[in-house]
Amino acid sequence: MNNENCRKDLLKAVKRVVIKIGSGVLTGDDGLNLPVMYGLSADISALKESGIEVVLVSSGAIAAGIRKMQMTSKPRSVSQQQATAAVGQGHLIRAWENAFEVYGHRVGQVLLTRDDLTHRRRYLNARNTIFTLLSWKIIPIVNENDTVVVDEIKFGDNDNLSAMVTNLSEADFLINLTNIDGLFDKDPRDHKDARLISVVEKVDRKIAQFAGTIPGFLGKGGMGSKIRAAKKVAIAGAPTIIANGLKPGIIKSLFEGHEEGTLFLPEAVSLCSRKHWIAFTKSPKGEIIIDRGAEIAIVEKGKSLLPSGIKEVRGQFSLGNSVLLINEDGEPVAVGMVSYHSGNIRRIMGAKSAEIESILGFKHDDEVIHRNNMVLTALMDEGDEACRLNV
Ligand code: GLU
């Protein structure tokens, strides 16, 4: 298949996309670049109207704060940078809110730290919030919670954040908009013959070297971090495009399948990192015995675990713990991360998903274990190998 068809097919299949927009796109000499923001809002609104869900990862808080405070450069001390982000984040989200209002869309601000995604309960909470916003047709706008992060709990840059958000929100595509056209084989600012790389099949040493030969592109938010983010997303099974967010109509053009930017293909064997985390990092804290119908649905049809297929719950475990799913013959069939704690699962087992709310008084999810949070035991060996090779 040629590149253009491959792009078209990948983009045609998109149901949920994460669009990351860097400070270089969003800020100009005198603050936030409103014409660019309005142009992007128009494109994103059109995407939404075509039925695609969008999660935005927006940088620009510190840059906006610098301009708002009329500083001449980024302050050096961490506390001053955090205070600058506090000033800029409000400005940034208001600008997005105004821009999307023109097209009748609402936004919700989600500020995250890495700590939020490494603690299972908070990870699930962040995921639930994003899913709820999307179900309300609101555009989640994510940024790092710069005002509270210290080095140990930083994502480091919004490229890394956008890769984690792509996995968290179970998006099927990451679009990383920056202020250059994509990945070049040389620094395009110095070399007239620099060639834009249209497709990267696998991020390997050679590709990393391309980024490495571009001075200044390796810092925070540089080409190096964009490639690392694309690699993370590829391992989790989704493609990334790095493209120029300053080009008017770029998002529309990408979704029409035009050859813009650099497309990073998903890697062939992909046990997503979250699944890897569930299957191998977290030891199961309990067991759920499932009936034959649920076993067939899970093993043969790739479905989630619903309360109706549960016969017994063994042990005490919390929301977000990993548990083993055991069939009626006592054989383990899968490991998965639960959306309810053991006490609540006992209360809803055997019931229909539609009854969860009336039994518990609330509902996180229809599923006790969503498919995306489950790994079949039969695939674990293969997945383990895939992860060992790739990560
Ligand atoms: N969170 C930072 C900001 O909003 C941006 C970090 C980055 O661009 O990588 O200013």
Residues whose N, C-alpha, C, O or C-beta is under 5 A from the ligand:
A	BS01	LIG	S23 S58 S59 G60 A61 I62 A63 N143 E144 D146 G156 D157 N158 D159 G221
